[in-house]
Amino acid sequence: MISYLEFEKPVAALQERIAELRAAGGDDVDISSELQKLEKKSDDLLAQAYASLTPWQKTQVARHPQRPHFRDYVDHMFTDFMPLGGDRHFGEDEAIMGGFATLNDRKVMLIGHEKGNDTQSRLRHNFGMGKPEGYRKAIRLMELAGRFGLPVVTLVDTSGAFPGIEAEERGQAEAIARSTEACLALPVPMVAAIVGEGGSGGAVALASAERVLMFEHAVYSVISPEGCASILWRTAEKAPQAAEAMKMTAQDLIGLGVIDRIVPEPVGGAHRDPAQAAGALAGALEEELDMLGGKSAKQLRRMREDRFLKIGASPRTRRG
C-alpha cells in the first residue's frame, strides 16, 4: 500500500473509489469501463501533480517513508555486495554502510547512507544520520578503493550528520572534514548520487566527487527547510517559504553548477517503482564511470577542484 502525501489526496480519493468498485464488482455487473476511466483519471492527476511540484512538496517526496534507501539500491542495482564495517578506531556506525560491490560487471567501492524502513531498522540505522565513526569508516573504504584502483560510488540520503553530544565528543566536525578531504584526494573516479535528502555537511562528506548526480525529486541543501525557517522566522511553519528560497531542488541546483546531472524518477516518485528508479540510476552511473575511466589521478583531482571552484562563480570568473 502506498502512503499518500498531503498534495496527493485527490489521487488517494480516486484510488479509494477504484478499490471500492473492485470489491463490489461481480459476474453480473461489468465495471471494467468505469474502472478504466477512473484509473486513467488517477494516472493523469498523479502526472499533473508531479509535473509541477513546489520545493516543499519535493522535500516531502524525498522524505517519503517508502522511498528506496541504500539497501534497496543494493538489491536492485548491485551484485556481490560485501559489506565492510568499523572505522578501526571506535566502532561500527550503521547509518553509513559500504563495501565492495559489482555494478554490471564493474567492480566498485559502494558507500552510502541507510535510513531504515521501519521503526526498528530506523533506530538501528539512526535515521541515516552518520556519526564520526561512520565518516571515518567511509574514509577507510575510500582509501581502500584507491589502493585497489576501484571507482567509488556514493548514495547520499541523510537529513544531516548526527548532532548529539557523544558525536561532538568524538570529533564530528573533524570526521566530516576528513571525509570531504578524502573524497577530493581520491586517485580513482568518484561519482556521487543524491537519492533522497542531501543535508548539510553530512551529505557533502560523501558527495565531494567529480560528478554529482541527483534524482529528479531529491533535495540537497546546507540545512533543512524547517531549520532555516526556525533561524530566519523563529518558526518551522515557514518551512515551505524557506524551501522555495533555498534553491534546493535538482532543477535549481543544476543551473547553479552544484550538481551535474538529473536522473529521472518514475511518475509519482521513486517509491512507486523502486526497480525502475534503480535502473535509471544504474544507467546514469555506468555512463559517468565510462566517461571517467580513462583519466589519471591528477586529472580526476583537477576535475574535482574545478567543479567546486566554479560553484557560484560568474562565467567571467570561472577558471578553465
TACOR-V240065 format. One record per residue. N is the residue number from 1. RES is the residue in one small letter. PSI is psi in radians with two decimals (none if undefined). NEAR is the number of other ideal C-beta (glycine too) atoms within 12 Angstrom. Layout:
n = {N N}
res = {RES RES}
psi = {PSI PSI}
near = {NEAR NEAR}
//
This chain:
n = {1 2 3 4 5 6 7 8 9 10 11 12 13 14 15 16 17 18 19 20 21 22 23 24 25 26 27 28 29 30 31 32 33 34 35 36 37 38 39 40 41 42 43 44 45 46 47 48 49 50 51 52 53 54 55 56 57 58 59 60 61 62 63 64 65 66 67 68 69 70 71 72 73 74 75 76 77 78 79 80 81 82 83 84 85 86 87 88 89 90 91 92 93 94 95 96 97 98 99 100 101 102 103 104 105 106 107 108 109 110 111 112 113 114 115 116 117 118 119 120 121 122 123 124 125 126 127 128 129 130 131 132 133 134 135 136 137 138 139 140 141 142 143 144 145 146 147 148 149 150 151 152 153 154 155 156 157 158 159 160 161 162 163 164 165 166 167 168 169 170 171 172 173 174 175 176 177 178 179 180 181 182 183 184 185 186 187 188 189 190 191 192 193 194 195 196 197 198 199 200 201 202 203 204 205 206 207 208 209 210 211 212 213 214 215 216 217 218 219 220 221 222 223 224 225 226 227 228 229 230 231 232 233 234 235 236 237 238 239 240 241 242 243 244 245 246 247 248 249 250 251 252 253 254 255 256 257 258 259 260 261 262 263 264 265 266 267 268 269 270 271 272 273 274 275 276 277 278 279 280 281 282 283 284 285 286 287 288 289 290 291 292 293 294 295 296 297 298 299 300 301 302 303 304 305 306 307 308 309 310 311 312 313 314 315 316 317 318 319 320}
res = {m i s y l e f e k p v a a l q e r i a e l r a a g g d d v d i s s e l q k l e k k s d d l l a q a y a s l t p w q k t q v a r h p q r p h f r d y v d h m f t d f m p l g g d r h f g e d e a i m g g f a t l n d r k v m l i g h e k g n d t q s r l r h n f g m g k p e g y r k a i r l m e l a g r f g l p v v t l v d t s g a f p g i e a e e r g q a e a i a r s t e a c l a l p v p m v a a i v g e g g s g g a v a l a s a e r v l m f e h a v y s v i s p e g c a s i l w r t a e k a p q a a e a m k m t a q d l i g l g v i d r i v p e p v g g a h r d p a q a a g a l a g a l e e e l d m l g g k s a k q l r r m r e d r f l k i g a s p r t r r g}
psi = {2.27 2.36 2.13 2.45 2.94 -0.78 -0.10 0.15 -0.71 -0.66 -0.73 -0.70 -0.73 -0.73 -0.61 -0.73 -0.71 -0.76 -0.69 -0.73 -0.73 -0.68 -0.58 -0.30 2.59 -3.13 -0.45 -0.08 2.20 1.89 0.15 -0.69 -0.77 -0.68 -0.75 -0.73 -0.79 -0.70 -0.70 -0.73 -0.71 -0.80 -0.72 -0.72 -0.74 -0.78 -0.73 -0.75 -0.78 -0.20 -0.26 0.77 2.46 2.86 -0.65 -0.68 -0.65 -0.62 -0.72 -0.69 -0.75 -0.48 0.07 2.30 -0.37 0.12 2.41 2.53 -2.94 -0.88 -0.61 -0.73 -0.60 -0.80 -0.65 -0.46 -0.52 2.69 2.87 0.63 2.17 1.68 2.47 2.28 2.82 2.61 0.05 0.45 -0.89 -0.93 -2.87 2.42 1.95 -0.04 -0.49 2.12 2.77 2.91 -3.12 2.50 2.91 2.20 1.72 1.05 0.06 2.11 2.29 2.87 2.04 2.25 2.46 2.99 2.47 2.13 -0.42 2.83 0.05 3.08 -0.82 -0.82 -0.56 -0.68 -0.72 -0.68 0.11 0.64 0.46 0.19 1.84 2.58 3.00 -0.70 -0.46 -0.76 -0.57 -0.56 -0.77 -0.70 -0.79 -0.74 -0.63 -0.73 -0.64 -0.72 -0.73 -0.66 -0.63 0.03 0.57 2.35 2.64 2.28 2.23 2.46 1.90 2.20 1.47 2.53 -0.23 2.90 2.66 2.21 0.25 2.81 -0.73 -0.58 -0.69 -0.68 -0.52 0.16 0.87 -0.85 -0.74 -0.69 -0.72 -0.77 -0.73 -0.63 -0.72 -0.76 -0.71 -0.68 -0.87 -0.46 -0.07 2.38 0.04 2.83 2.53 2.25 2.20 2.54 2.17 1.88 -0.23 -1.83 2.37 1.68 2.05 -2.75 -0.43 -0.48 -0.79 -0.57 -0.36 0.13 0.26 1.08 2.97 -0.35 2.21 2.06 2.80 2.32 2.65 -0.67 0.37 2.95 2.67 2.06 2.91 -0.31 2.77 2.70 -0.67 -0.72 -0.75 -0.79 -0.64 -0.57 -0.81 -0.70 0.02 0.38 2.38 -0.17 -0.32 0.25 -0.72 -0.70 -0.68 -0.76 -0.66 -0.75 -0.43 -0.22 1.02 0.01 2.83 -0.66 -0.60 -0.76 -0.50 -0.56 -0.47 -0.10 0.20 -0.61 2.91 -0.33 2.44 2.25 2.15 2.61 2.79 2.70 2.20 0.07 2.79 -0.47 -0.31 -0.40 1.35 -0.64 -0.72 -0.73 -0.75 -0.65 -0.74 -0.72 -0.73 -0.75 -0.74 -0.73 -0.74 -0.75 -0.75 -0.73 -0.61 -0.74 -0.58 -0.23 -0.61 0.13 2.56 2.91 -0.69 -0.74 -0.71 -0.76 -0.65 -0.66 -0.76 -0.76 -0.83 -0.77 -0.61 -0.55 -0.45 -0.33 2.17 -0.11 2.60 2.74 -0.58 -0.51 -0.09 2.39 2.57 none}
near = {11 23 20 28 32 18 26 30 15 20 31 23 17 27 28 20 22 26 19 16 24 18 12 14 17 10 6 7 13 12 21 14 13 20 24 15 17 25 23 16 21 30 22 19 26 31 20 18 30 30 16 14 33 29 32 32 28 44 40 33 43 46 35 37 25 25 40 40 41 43 32 31 40 34 17 26 37 35 19 18 27 21 25 25 22 22 29 16 20 23 17 25 40 34 42 50 44 46 32 27 38 23 37 21 13 28 25 44 45 46 52 51 48 37 41 27 26 14 12 10 22 20 16 20 32 32 34 44 37 52 42 37 32 44 47 36 40 52 38 32 43 43 29 27 34 25 15 17 17 32 39 52 51 49 54 50 48 52 35 35 42 36 26 18 10 17 29 17 15 26 22 33 22 21 37 40 23 28 47 33 22 35 45 32 25 42 27 36 39 45 49 50 51 46 56 48 41 47 43 33 32 45 49 34 45 53 48 38 45 34 35 44 41 45 45 36 42 50 50 49 42 23 30 33 40 28 26 31 25 17 18 19 18 10 17 21 15 22 32 27 20 31 35 24 22 35 26 40 36 38 26 25 33 23 15 24 22 35 39 34 29 28 38 25 35 29 26 37 41 42 36 30 22 32 19 24 39 35 24 30 43 35 22 34 40 28 22 34 34 19 21 30 20 10 24 14 20 13 19 32 26 18 30 37 20 20 31 26 17 21 25 16 16 11 10 7 11 15 15 12}
//
